Amino acid sequence: MEPTASGTRLTESFDADRPLGSVMTWITEKWTGSNDRDADLQRGMTTTLARIKAAAEMA
């Protein structure tokens, strides 16, 4: 969280080991239904930040 002139900037990040082994790749694909792990992580972060923003603006 970082103060800005108009409010607060919230930043989320992640560290992902690369490459996943073949077993972990298979498990991840079966669990998420996707074979694009980076896109899934990016979508998840975008969703999380949007939900936090919406909750903060309701307060």
Beta strands, then each sheet from edge to edge (+ up, - down):
strand 1: 2-4
strand 2: 7-9
sheet 1: 1+ 2-
end
